[in-house]
Amino acid sequence: MTPVTPPATSIPPTARNHRRRALALTVPLAAGALLFAATSFARATSALARIATAKASGVAYLKTLQAADGSHTGGRRSGEWAFSAFAAAGTAAVDVHPGGDTAKNARTVYRDLLASSGRPSASPVVTDYERGTLNAYAAGIDPARVGTGRNLIADIASYWQPASPGCYGPPADCNGTVFALLALAGAKTQDGGQRVPQSLPDSSIAAVRANEHTDGGWDYSRAAGNPTQPAAAGGIDMTGATLTSLCAAGVPGTDPAVEAGKNFLKGKPVNATSASTRCWAPTPTPTPGPSPV
């Protein structure tokens, strides 16, 4: 596929809609990053059979939430994260269908939903397209061709901020940039290649680094250029999501910014056990389901 080059203009969403949808995007994925870390810790203390049973139970439960038409979305966009959960558990979305009706498999239904002309809404924000890209990729759908004229990668690129290189969506919010980096770097082509010129993720990596707080964490608000924001407390969810995006973009786990982020998370107690100091493990590049179609 021809690399996408950001246009000279951007589409400014409203701050209110951006924050609401940003939360819908961030919480599930960041929670997934932390759950991955918890699973890594569990491997040291639990039998593999128990882990396998837990994963199977989770997949079985998610299948019960599937609608009769094969969708997991319904009226709540957060249901889309089921596709990422299935992929993480090694279950292909194409094999998830209600009542044995394979024509209503989750992958086909989601692809049709993404391809609809009214998707995602009349007033989209960049996180809508980032969420769609990540979940389409996890479901085995090529985000660059979810339908005729529908290219989610190009949609993300349209929110590039010329005045704030590396940023996507309102520069005052880090959320759009963090998940743009994760989507553009993590959602590979069908032959495993990168979809955009390396200069784009490199620019976003620099923007993300500049927004790290002095405690090693990240939050929704922009810290770069703000005299007081770097000293504010970082957020657990945004820090987990940001570390995931940096690692997906090729930043090594030994990088000072990543090390500081890991130390930040290690300092956040989970409970009274030793898990409070062992709550982070390197997160791999997002893995899709079956080959995109």
FITOR-278612 format. One record per residue (C-alpha): residue in one letter; x, y, z. Coordinates in pm, whole numbers, plus 50000, padded with zeros to 5 digits. Example, Ala and Ser with C-alpha at 12.3 -4.5 7.8 and 13.67 -1.06 7.14 Angstrom:
2
<pt type="A" east="51230" north="49550" up="50780"/>
<pt type="S" east="51367" north="49894" up="50714"/>
END
This chain:
293
<pt type="M" east="50000" north="50000" up="50000"/>
<pt type="T" east="50121" north="50351" up="49924"/>
<pt type="P" east="50227" north="50526" up="50247"/>
<pt type="V" east="49985" north="50784" up="50378"/>
<pt type="T" east="50114" north="51140" up="50400"/>
<pt type="P" east="49932" north="51377" up="50637"/>
<pt type="P" east="49742" north="51657" up="50464"/>
<pt type="A" east="49812" north="52020" up="50538"/>
<pt type="T" east="49489" north="52068" up="50728"/>
<pt type="S" east="49317" north="51890" up="51013"/>
<pt type="I" east="48962" north="51838" up="51129"/>
<pt type="P" east="48911" north="52003" up="51470"/>
<pt type="P" east="48661" north="51803" up="51681"/>
<pt type="T" east="48482" north="51957" up="51976"/>
<pt type="A" east="48660" north="51924" up="52306"/>
<pt type="R" east="48355" north="51779" up="52475"/>
<pt type="N" east="48303" north="51497" up="52226"/>
<pt type="H" east="48676" north="51431" up="52214"/>
<pt type="R" east="48704" north="51376" up="52588"/>
<pt type="R" east="48399" north="51153" up="52606"/>
<pt type="R" east="48517" north="50933" up="52322"/>
<pt type="A" east="48876" north="50949" up="52443"/>
<pt type="L" east="48767" north="50786" up="52766"/>
<pt type="A" east="48576" north="50521" up="52574"/>
<pt type="L" east="48895" north="50449" up="52380"/>
<pt type="T" east="49154" north="50464" up="52653"/>
<pt type="V" east="49013" north="50276" up="52948"/>
<pt type="P" east="48959" north="49937" up="52780"/>
<pt type="L" east="49295" north="49929" up="52600"/>
<pt type="A" east="49496" north="50052" up="52895"/>
<pt type="A" east="49318" north="49803" up="53115"/>
<pt type="G" east="49415" north="49537" up="52864"/>
<pt type="A" east="49779" north="49640" up="52894"/>
<pt type="L" east="49760" north="49605" up="53271"/>
<pt type="L" east="49580" north="49273" up="53243"/>
<pt type="F" east="49863" north="49151" up="53019"/>
<pt type="A" east="50106" north="49252" up="53290"/>
<pt type="A" east="49900" north="49075" up="53553"/>
<pt type="T" east="49894" north="48762" up="53338"/>
<pt type="S" east="50272" north="48775" up="53305"/>
<pt type="F" east="50305" north="48790" up="53684"/>
<pt type="A" east="50051" north="48512" up="53722"/>
<pt type="R" east="50266" north="48282" up="53512"/>
<pt type="A" east="50522" north="48283" up="53791"/>
<pt type="T" east="50271" north="48184" up="54056"/>
<pt type="S" east="49991" north="47990" up="53882"/>
<pt type="A" east="49975" north="47669" up="53687"/>
<pt type="L" east="49945" north="47710" up="53310"/>
<pt type="A" east="49628" north="47503" up="53324"/>
<pt type="R" east="49462" north="47763" up="53546"/>
<pt type="I" east="49562" north="48041" up="53307"/>
<pt type="A" east="49421" north="47847" up="53012"/>
<pt type="T" east="49098" north="47788" up="53201"/>
<pt type="A" east="49068" north="48156" up="53285"/>
<pt type="K" east="49120" north="48255" up="52921"/>
<pt type="A" east="48867" north="48001" up="52800"/>
<pt type="S" east="48615" north="48125" up="53055"/>
<pt type="G" east="48669" north="48483" up="52941"/>
<pt type="V" east="48616" north="48393" up="52576"/>
<pt type="A" east="48304" north="48195" up="52664"/>
<pt type="Y" east="48165" north="48491" up="52854"/>
<pt type="L" east="48234" north="48736" up="52570"/>
<pt type="K" east="48053" north="48504" up="52332"/>
<pt type="T" east="47741" north="48529" up="52549"/>
<pt type="L" east="47744" north="48906" up="52488"/>
<pt type="Q" east="47721" north="48863" up="52111"/>
<pt type="A" east="47396" north="48992" up="51962"/>
<pt type="A" east="47175" north="48780" up="51740"/>
<pt type="D" east="47310" north="48959" up="51432"/>
<pt type="G" east="47667" north="48863" up="51523"/>
<pt type="S" east="47778" north="49202" up="51652"/>
<pt type="H" east="47943" north="49291" up="51981"/>
<pt type="T" east="47886" north="49663" up="51949"/>
<pt type="G" east="47518" north="49741" up="51978"/>
<pt type="G" east="47459" north="50082" up="52130"/>
<pt type="R" east="47784" north="50085" up="52325"/>
<pt type="R" east="48103" north="50141" up="52130"/>
<pt type="S" east="48310" north="49989" up="52409"/>
<pt type="G" east="48181" north="49649" up="52298"/>
<pt type="E" east="48419" north="49674" up="52004"/>
<pt type="W" east="48705" north="49590" up="52236"/>
<pt type="A" east="48578" north="49233" up="52236"/>
<pt type="F" east="48770" north="49185" up="51911"/>
<pt type="S" east="49100" north="49279" up="52076"/>
<pt type="A" east="49017" north="49051" up="52368"/>
<pt type="F" east="48941" north="48758" up="52138"/>
<pt type="A" east="49268" north="48809" up="51949"/>
<pt type="A" east="49468" north="48826" up="52272"/>
<pt type="A" east="49312" north="48496" up="52380"/>
<pt type="G" east="49395" north="48332" up="52047"/>
<pt type="T" east="49036" north="48322" up="51922"/>
<pt type="A" east="48962" north="48437" up="51567"/>
<pt type="A" east="48664" north="48670" up="51537"/>
<pt type="V" east="48557" north="48484" up="51222"/>
<pt type="D" east="48495" north="48179" up="51441"/>
<pt type="V" east="48265" north="48369" up="51678"/>
<pt type="H" east="47905" north="48346" up="51561"/>
<pt type="P" east="47566" north="48314" up="51733"/>
<pt type="G" east="47369" north="47992" up="51716"/>
<pt type="G" east="47609" north="47827" up="51475"/>
<pt type="D" east="47519" north="48068" up="51194"/>
<pt type="T" east="47862" north="48124" up="51037"/>
<pt type="A" east="47723" north="48394" up="50807"/>
<pt type="K" east="47686" north="48612" up="51114"/>
<pt type="N" east="48042" north="48578" up="51234"/>
<pt type="A" east="48180" north="48871" up="51432"/>
<pt type="R" east="48444" north="48965" up="51174"/>
<pt type="T" east="48199" north="48999" up="50886"/>
<pt type="V" east="47950" north="49196" up="51092"/>
<pt type="Y" east="48216" north="49438" up="51216"/>
<pt type="R" east="48360" north="49485" up="50868"/>
<pt type="D" east="48014" north="49574" up="50736"/>
<pt type="L" east="47968" north="49815" up="51025"/>
<pt type="L" east="48300" north="49988" up="50960"/>
<pt type="A" east="48222" north="50017" up="50589"/>
<pt type="S" east="47888" north="50192" up="50642"/>
<pt type="S" east="47871" north="50550" up="50516"/>
<pt type="G" east="47750" north="50681" up="50850"/>
<pt type="R" east="48040" north="50532" up="51043"/>
<pt type="P" east="48150" north="50639" up="51295"/>
<pt type="S" east="47921" north="50944" up="51335"/>
<pt type="A" east="47831" north="51281" up="51188"/>
<pt type="S" east="48095" north="51446" up="51408"/>
<pt type="P" east="48386" north="51200" up="51431"/>
<pt type="V" east="48703" north="51254" up="51630"/>
<pt type="V" east="49042" north="51097" up="51573"/>
<pt type="T" east="48997" north="50840" up="51852"/>
<pt type="D" east="48696" north="50697" up="51665"/>
<pt type="Y" east="48925" north="50597" up="51379"/>
<pt type="E" east="49204" north="50480" up="51609"/>
<pt type="R" east="48966" north="50251" up="51795"/>
<pt type="G" east="48829" north="50122" up="51464"/>
<pt type="T" east="49180" north="50056" up="51331"/>
<pt type="L" east="49295" north="49862" up="51637"/>
<pt type="N" east="48984" north="49648" up="51663"/>
<pt type="A" east="48959" north="49587" up="51289"/>
<pt type="Y" east="49319" north="49468" up="51288"/>
<pt type="A" east="49255" north="49241" up="51585"/>
<pt type="A" east="48951" north="49097" up="51408"/>
<pt type="G" east="49153" north="49017" up="51096"/>
<pt type="I" east="49021" north="49308" up="50887"/>
<pt type="D" east="49261" north="49529" up="50693"/>
<pt type="P" east="49194" north="49878" up="50837"/>
<pt type="A" east="49311" north="50038" up="50512"/>
<pt type="R" east="49032" north="49873" up="50313"/>
<pt type="V" east="48737" north="49801" up="50536"/>
<pt type="G" east="48505" north="49896" up="50250"/>
<pt type="T" east="48484" north="50092" up="49927"/>
<pt type="G" east="48650" north="50425" up="49992"/>
<pt type="R" east="48696" north="50350" up="50364"/>
<pt type="N" east="49058" north="50372" up="50476"/>
<pt type="L" east="49089" north="50410" up="50852"/>
<pt type="I" east="49465" north="50471" up="50828"/>
<pt type="A" east="49404" north="50770" up="50602"/>
<pt type="D" east="49128" north="50887" up="50837"/>
<pt type="I" east="49376" north="50896" up="51126"/>
<pt type="A" east="49632" north="51079" up="50913"/>
<pt type="S" east="49377" north="51350" up="50832"/>
<pt type="Y" east="49395" north="51465" up="51195"/>
<pt type="W" east="49769" north="51538" up="51177"/>
<pt type="Q" east="49848" north="51876" up="51333"/>
<pt type="P" east="50089" north="52073" up="51111"/>
<pt type="A" east="50153" north="52328" up="51384"/>
<pt type="S" east="50231" north="52053" up="51637"/>
<pt type="P" east="50432" north="51786" up="51452"/>
<pt type="G" east="50366" north="51435" up="51577"/>
<pt type="C" east="50026" north="51521" up="51723"/>
<pt type="Y" east="49688" north="51392" up="51604"/>
<pt type="G" east="49374" north="51573" up="51712"/>
<pt type="P" east="49379" north="51865" up="51958"/>
<pt type="P" east="49741" north="51906" up="52077"/>
<pt type="A" east="49613" north="51989" up="52425"/>
<pt type="D" east="49506" north="51624" up="52456"/>
<pt type="C" east="49768" north="51349" up="52450"/>
<pt type="N" east="49512" north="51075" up="52401"/>
<pt type="G" east="49469" north="51109" up="52025"/>
<pt type="T" east="49844" north="51110" up="51967"/>
<pt type="V" east="49913" north="50809" up="52189"/>
<pt type="F" east="49657" north="50592" up="52014"/>
<pt type="A" east="49748" north="50721" up="51670"/>
<pt type="L" east="50101" north="50601" up="51737"/>
<pt type="L" east="49974" north="50263" up="51852"/>
<pt type="A" east="49741" north="50222" up="51555"/>
<pt type="L" east="49983" north="50344" up="51287"/>
<pt type="A" east="50279" north="50150" up="51423"/>
<pt type="G" east="50099" north="49835" up="51536"/>
<pt type="A" east="49850" north="49766" up="51256"/>
<pt type="K" east="50082" north="49620" up="50993"/>
<pt type="T" east="50008" north="49547" up="50629"/>
<pt type="Q" east="49914" north="49194" up="50527"/>
<pt type="D" east="50278" north="49115" up="50455"/>
<pt type="G" east="50388" north="49257" up="50791"/>
<pt type="G" east="50511" north="49592" up="50664"/>
<pt type="Q" east="50468" north="49938" up="50811"/>
<pt type="R" east="50188" north="50144" up="50658"/>
<pt type="V" east="50335" north="50491" up="50696"/>
<pt type="P" east="50678" north="50655" up="50650"/>
<pt type="Q" east="50904" north="50608" up="50952"/>
<pt type="S" east="50917" north="50985" up="50995"/>
<pt type="L" east="50556" north="50983" up="51117"/>
<pt type="P" east="50595" north="50744" up="51414"/>
<pt type="D" east="50932" north="50902" up="51493"/>
<pt type="S" east="50765" north="51242" up="51516"/>
<pt type="S" east="50490" north="51105" up="51740"/>
<pt type="I" east="50741" north="50926" up="51961"/>
<pt type="A" east="50912" north="51261" up="52017"/>
<pt type="A" east="50577" north="51426" up="52097"/>
<pt type="V" east="50487" north="51149" up="52342"/>
<pt type="R" east="50825" north="51168" up="52515"/>
<pt type="A" east="50782" north="51542" up="52563"/>
<pt type="N" east="50460" north="51483" up="52755"/>
<pt type="E" east="50599" north="51247" up="53019"/>
<pt type="H" east="50549" north="51377" up="53373"/>
<pt type="T" east="50826" north="51410" up="53624"/>
<pt type="D" east="50692" north="51104" up="53812"/>
<pt type="G" east="50744" north="50894" up="53498"/>
<pt type="G" east="50376" north="50870" up="53406"/>
<pt type="W" east="50150" north="51025" up="53143"/>
<pt type="D" east="49801" north="51173" up="53152"/>
<pt type="Y" east="49541" north="51303" up="52907"/>
<pt type="S" east="49655" north="51663" up="52926"/>
<pt type="R" east="49955" north="51795" up="52740"/>
<pt type="A" east="50258" north="51848" up="52962"/>
<pt type="A" east="50501" north="51986" up="52704"/>
<pt type="G" east="50528" north="52363" up="52729"/>
<pt type="N" east="50311" north="52377" up="53040"/>
<pt type="P" east="50504" north="52503" up="53343"/>
<pt type="T" east="50288" north="52317" up="53596"/>
<pt type="Q" east="50149" north="52008" up="53422"/>
<pt type="P" east="50471" north="51797" up="53429"/>
<pt type="A" east="50461" north="51803" up="53809"/>
<pt type="A" east="50102" north="51674" up="53817"/>
<pt type="A" east="50045" north="51307" up="53895"/>
<pt type="G" east="50049" north="51072" up="53597"/>
<pt type="G" east="49756" north="50839" up="53532"/>
<pt type="I" east="49782" north="50461" up="53549"/>
<pt type="D" east="49563" north="50395" up="53244"/>
<pt type="M" east="49727" north="50654" up="53021"/>
<pt type="T" east="50074" north="50545" up="53129"/>
<pt type="G" east="50000" north="50183" up="53041"/>
<pt type="A" east="49855" north="50283" up="52705"/>
<pt type="T" east="50147" north="50515" up="52630"/>
<pt type="L" east="50408" north="50252" up="52710"/>
<pt type="T" east="50221" north="50010" up="52485"/>
<pt type="S" east="50227" north="50260" up="52197"/>
<pt type="L" east="50598" north="50334" up="52241"/>
<pt type="C" east="50687" north="49965" up="52245"/>
<pt type="A" east="50468" north="49900" up="51939"/>
<pt type="A" east="50659" north="50178" up="51760"/>
<pt type="G" east="50990" north="50007" up="51832"/>
<pt type="V" east="51111" north="50195" up="52139"/>
<pt type="P" east="51312" north="49942" up="52347"/>
<pt type="G" east="51218" north="49850" up="52701"/>
<pt type="T" east="51552" north="49987" up="52820"/>
<pt type="D" east="51474" north="50336" up="52691"/>
<pt type="P" east="51488" north="50592" up="52976"/>
<pt type="A" east="51132" north="50714" up="52913"/>
<pt type="V" east="51000" north="50356" up="52915"/>
<pt type="E" east="51200" north="50268" up="53225"/>
<pt type="A" east="51058" north="50571" up="53404"/>
<pt type="G" east="50707" north="50468" up="53301"/>
<pt type="K" east="50762" north="50113" up="53426"/>
<pt type="N" east="50890" north="50244" up="53757"/>
<pt type="F" east="50584" north="50467" up="53783"/>
<pt type="L" east="50354" north="50167" up="53743"/>
<pt type="K" east="50558" north="49957" up="53984"/>
<pt type="G" east="50493" north="50220" up="54248"/>
<pt type="K" east="50117" north="50188" up="54216"/>
<pt type="P" east="49994" north="49917" up="54454"/>
<pt type="V" east="49739" north="49668" up="54323"/>
<pt type="N" east="49667" north="49501" up="54656"/>
<pt type="A" east="49846" north="49389" up="54967"/>
<pt type="T" east="50052" north="49127" up="54782"/>
<pt type="S" east="50383" north="49157" up="54605"/>
<pt type="A" east="50193" north="49227" up="54282"/>
<pt type="S" east="50218" north="49594" up="54379"/>
<pt type="T" east="50585" north="49591" up="54281"/>
<pt type="R" east="50561" north="49357" up="53984"/>
<pt type="C" east="50276" north="49502" up="53783"/>
<pt type="W" east="50448" north="49564" up="53451"/>
<pt type="A" east="50593" north="49349" up="53176"/>
<pt type="P" east="50693" north="49442" up="52820"/>
<pt type="T" east="50386" north="49449" up="52598"/>
<pt type="P" east="50421" north="49297" up="52250"/>
<pt type="T" east="50312" north="49457" up="51927"/>
<pt type="P" east="49936" north="49401" up="51892"/>
<pt type="T" east="49867" north="49067" up="51726"/>
<pt type="P" east="49580" north="49039" up="51476"/>
<pt type="G" east="49343" north="48750" up="51432"/>
<pt type="P" east="49343" north="48564" up="51100"/>
<pt type="S" east="49489" north="48720" up="50787"/>
<pt type="P" east="49299" north="49041" up="50702"/>
<pt type="V" east="49037" north="49011" up="50431"/>
END
